[in-house]
Amino acid sequence: MPEYNELITRIYAVLQPFVKPEVSLTEDSELVTELGLTSLQVMTLIEHIEDDFDISVPLNILPDIRTLRDLANQLTKLT
Amino acid sequence: MSLFDKFQPIIDIRAELDRVGIMPFGAVTEKFLSPTEAVVNGHEVILAGTNNYLGLTFDPECITAARTAIEEQGTGTTGSRMANGTFAEHVRLEQELAVFFNKQHAIVFSTGYAATMGMASTLAGPGDVIVLDADSHASLYDGVRLSGAEIIRFRHSDVGDLEKRLRRLGERIDNTLIIVEGIYSMLGDRSPLAEIAAVKRRYGGLLLVDEAHSLGMLGDHGRGVAEEQGVEDDVDFIVGTFSKSLGAIGGYCVSNHPQLEAVRFAVRSYIFTASPSPSVIASTRVALRLLQERPELRDRLWDNARQLYIGLQELGFQVSPQVSPVVAVTIEDRDQAIRWWNQLLQHGAYVNLVMPPASPGDHSLLRCSVSAAHTPGQIDRILEAFATLENPAAGDNA
């Protein structure tokens, strides 16, 4: 199982193409309200993360993911 | 903050449409001139967005059966199938559906939504897994959310992606329901069901296929994509609707699993609603017979589909990936889609306007559906209406 720090680093890498280059990502970055991802982009991002980690992210947990920290915490349970 | 804040985006769109004087959602059909022509929002139009695939809504035999049923059994059942709402005709229709699909068991629901939502919400529960196609209909998404199962979606019609997700489940595959559609409602594309069935054979799980838009269209007997692709035995549950090819309203599920008779007593959308009205059941029974007796309806439907699809392609529009009775024109700009929808109406063609999130991706659609009842001349008139649109891709087609 990857460590939390490794997870968050990999999340930054997968997320980078979805945001403007000048945006600096932090664990507190909010996917929708701050980074401006549409619901469709969130789903595409999740697909990229699923491929990267070779996991399936259940739709059920998406309402609990607001920030990148939330995402990393959920991934620790799935990987 | 108020309860109503979340509706503001809808209110804003409605206000914008009111400002330009266009209301594509809930267009009013004021008078029918034939199964394929009507007056909609004050315009006499060819109906090219009604899902009336076999054109049976005004079939004299269906109408006579419905009228007789009303006279003999009344206008409604006034009760659930579990209480007073099971009439002999409901049971007969279930038997006829089972025979038609060559399955042992059938359940009739009051709507297609109740059938798909109900089965998706009931077959799997907490502790189980549902793996569904990303472009599944809203009724399936509603159902799986209600189920309490773990929900995993796979990329639309991507068999490799489905396979990966089934592999990752390990032993949980024994408690997994896979959900796909036969023909997808928005773009009219066909599911790669034979490949999906092969993956299911390799990994396991149960497979539910929604054939709402493929009943009466495909297969030697019109049973849908599963029949066309020769994998009916691999499909555990087929669900669908009476409101398209069969020209009425209602839904069904058929299966060879004897447990379907137990599921009947657990599906809340079956139990806690009134059963279909006698006239609906009567016309549906006749339509199901006509579907089998008149294979030429399928031939006409596909001739019309090809004519519209090729015609729109030649006009330069970005059409669906496959020839299908559902032909969707993709438009990137939402405002242009609204303007074009209105222009089509004014030039005598009613089609469906579909905008995100109802459309796949972030584009809008002008979604056409053809009918066996359309004449080639009517398809030409639909194309003539499209030809009036300013389509940059078509060069001089302004």
Chai-1 contact restraints between the chains, C-beta under 6 A:
chainA,res_idxA,chainB,res_idxB,connection_type,confidence,min_distance_angstrom,max_distance_angstrom,comment,restraint_id
A,L40,B,D362,contact,1.0,0.0,6.0,A-B,restraint_1
A,S56,B,I152,contact,1.0,0.0,6.0,A-B,restraint_2
A,S56,B,R165,contact,1.0,0.0,6.0,A-B,restraint_3
A,S56,B,R168,contact,1.0,0.0,6.0,A-B,restraint_4
A,P58,B,E150,contact,1.0,0.0,6.0,A-B,restraint_5
A,P58,B,I151,contact,1.0,0.0,6.0,A-B,restraint_6
A,P58,B,I152,contact,1.0,0.0,6.0,A-B,restraint_7
A,L59,B,I151,contact,1.0,0.0,6.0,A-B,restraint_8
A,N60,B,I151,contact,1.0,0.0,6.0,A-B,restraint_9
